Amino acid sequence: MKILIVLTSHDQLGSTGKKTGFWLDEFVAPYYVLKEGGAEIMLFSPKGGQPPVDPKSDLPENHTHLTKRFRTDGAAQAELANTEELVYATASDFDAVFYPGGHGPMWDMPDNPISIALLEDFVKADKPIAAVCHAPAALINVRGKDGEYLIKGKRVTGFANTEEEAVGLTNVVPFLLEDQLRERGAIYSKADNWAPYVQVDGKLVTGQNPASSRPAAEELLRLLGESTP
C-alpha cells in the first residue's frame, strides 16, 4: 500500500507580511496513522524540498504527542526536508493521496494544473482522495469522470467560515473555502469550531479542521481495506 502526501509550497499569508504553510499536526497525524496502518508514504510538494511549516502550528500550545514525536524522529524530518517535486508524482504509482491543510494550500493548490491533473488521474482510477482543513481547496477545480466538478453533489467538509472568522483571516484568504465548496455544488456540512468532523462520499474523504486530520486518515485506511492502528 503506497500513499502519496501532497504538501503546500506557499509560505506567504496574503499581503500581511506573515508566514504560513502547512499545519504541522495535519501532516504528522496522518503520516503516523497511515504508516502504522502499513502504508509506504512518499511526500511531494509543488516546488519540492522542504515545504513551509506554518509557524503558529509549531507553537507549544499547538503541539500534540505526535508533533512531539515528529520532532525526535530524524528519519521523518529528513523525508519532509526532501519532498519530491509534484510534477513527478504519478497516480498509477500510488493507492491513495492525502492533502494536509494549513493556509498555504489556499494559494498554490486551487489553480495548480499539475495538482488538478494528478487528482483527476486518481478519480479516473477510482482511487481514494483525502484532504483536510484548507486542503479541500485543491479539489475545487478538479473534474470528475462526467466532466462536472468532482465535488458537485458530494458530501464534503472543510475549514468553516466561522473558524476562519475565529482566527481573524476572513479578509486575508483569497476566498472562503466553505463558500467556494458550496458554489461548486458540494453538499457542505460542518461541526462546531475545532471539533473533529469528517465526511466520506465514495472515494472522497474530507476533514473540517486540524482535529479532523487523524480521523480522516483512519477513514482513508478503511477505504483501502486496511485495519486502523
N, C-alpha and C positions, 0 to 999 in steps of 0.2 A: 504494500500500500504506500503510494507516494503522493504527498500533498504539497502543493505549491502555496507559499505565503507571499503575498504582494504588499510591500510597504511603500509609503509615500516618499518622495524625494524633496517635497516642498517644505521650506523652513521659515517662510515669512508670514506673519499674521496680518494679512492685508497691508494697509499703509500705516499700521500702528508703530512700526519700528521694533515690535516684539517678535520673539521666535515662536515657532510652532513646529509641528512634525507629526509623528505617530505617538499615540498614548501608550506608555510603556506596558502597563498591565494588559492592554488589549492585544499586545503581541505575546508577552511571556505566558499568560494564562493558556491561550490556545496552543502555543508552542509545546508546553509541557503536557497538556491534556492529550494532544494528538500524538506526541512522541511516546508517551506512556501507553497509548492505545495501540501501539505497534507501527505507527507511520514513520516512513522516512520523509524528512522535510527538507525542502530547498527554498531559500529566500531570494526574492527578486525585488527590484525597485526600478523606477524609470531611468535613473542615472547610474545605478549600480553603486558599489562601495557602501560606506556607512550611511544609512538613512538617518535623518534628523529625529532625535527624540524630543518631544515636547518637554521643555524644562520643568513645567508645572507637574508633569506626571512623574517626575523623579524627585519631587519634594518629599520629605519624611512623612507628611500627613497622607500622601497618596501611595506609600509603599504597602505592599502586601507580602505575605510569606513567599509568594512566587517571584515578585520583583527582587526580594532579598536573596532568594536562591539564585536568580539570574546573575546578580552582582558578584557571586562567588563561583560562577560557572564559566570558567575560561573558554571552554570549547564553544558554548553557546554565544558568548560575546564575540569570539573570533568569526563565527558564522555571520552574525549580524554586521560586523565590520566589513564583510566581504560579500555583500549581496551581488548577485549577477544582474546584468542589465536586462530589463524586462523584454527588450526586443528579442532576446534569445530564449524566451520561455515558449514552450510548445504544449498545447493541451494534450496531445497524444502521449506525452511523457508522464502525465500525472492522472491520478484518480479523482482529485478534487482540488479546489482552490479556496483559499481563505484570505480575505482582505481585512486587516485590522484598521481601526479608526484613529481618532485624533483629528484635529482640524486640517492638517496637511492635505488629505485626500480631496477636500472640497475644492482645492485649486488645481491639482495636477492629475485628477482621475476622470472627471465627467466627460471631457472632450479629448481624452488621450486615445488616439487612433489605435495604438498598439494594445492598450488595455481593453478597449472595446472589441477589437478583433479576437483577442485571446478569450475573452468571456463568451463571445458568440461561438467560438470553437468548442468551448465546454458545453454550451447549450446544445449545439448540434450533436455532440457526442453523448448527450444525456448524462453528463457527469455533474456531481453536486457543486454548488457555488455557495459560499458563506461570506457575509460581510457584517461588521458590527459598527455601531455608533455613527460616525460620519462617513464610514466607508461605503454604505449603500449609495453614496454619491457616484460611485463607479458604475452603478447599474443604470443610471437614468437615461443614457443614450444607447444602451445595448438593445438590440433587436432579437426577438425570438424567431423560431423557425417559420412562423407565419408572416414575418416582416413587420409585425406590430412591436411596440415597445415591450420588452421582456416582462416588465413589472405590471403592465396593464392587466387589471383583473386579478392580480396576485395579492395574497395576504402578506404584507410586509410591515416592518417597523424600522426605526432609525432614530437618531437624536431628535428629540421633540422640540418644538418651538418654545415650550415652557422651560426646557433645560437650557436652550440657547439664551433665553432671556435671563435665566438664573446666573449664567456665567458672564453676562454683560456683553455678549458678542453678536447680538441680533443685527446691529448695523455695521459689523465688521466683515462677516462672512459674505461670500459672493452671492449667496442665495440661502433661503431657509430650507433645509433638507426635507422636513415634513411637508412643506408646501409643494416642493418640486416633485416628491414622490406621488402626492395626490394629483398633481397636474398631469402626470404621466398615466394616470388611470389606476394607480395602485390602490388596493384596499388597505389603507394605513390604519394602524391601531397602536396604542401605547399604554404603558402602565404609569404609575406615579413617577415623578422625577427620581432618577438614580436607582429605581428598583429594577432587579433583573427581569427582562422580558424578551422572549424570543418568539418569532413566527417562522413556521415551516410550511412552505407551499410547494409540493412536488419536490424537486431537487434544489429549491432555493431556501436558504436559511439566512434570516436577518435578526440582528440583536439591537436593542434600543440604545445602549449606553455602556460604559466600561464594565459595570457589574454583569452585563449580559454576555461578555466575551467567553467566559468558561462554559456556561450552558449552551451557547451557540456551537462551540467546538464539540461538546458532547453530542449535540444533535447531528452534527456533521458525521461524527463517528457512527452514530446509529444508522444514518443513511448509507454509510459504507458497509453496514452489516457487521461492524465490529463492536465488541463489548466495551463499555466505558471503563476507565481506570477506577 
